[in-house]
Amino acid sequence: MFYDNGHVHIEDEDQCMTCENFNKGVACPLIQALGLGFVSFEEHLLVTSCGFFKKFERHLKVVSTKEVAKKET
């Protein structure tokens, strides 16, 4: 994670990528505080043990084109 020119950037190795708060449209208190300027940091920060973290799990399954066509009718 890093801050540049008024923007908070989240990187792939940050814990945020698998957090429920981040996937809900940036409902994360840490990112909100950084974005509003209440908290700041000078260098790159790797987020690995955030106190606001809630595991976000995607549950995807492969469906056949027959199932898709069936739902459309």
Summary of the structure (lengths in Angstrom):
residues: 73
radius of gyration: 17.3
end to end distance: 45.3
largest distance: 55.5
contacts: 137
relative contact order: 0.21
helix: 33%
strand: 11%
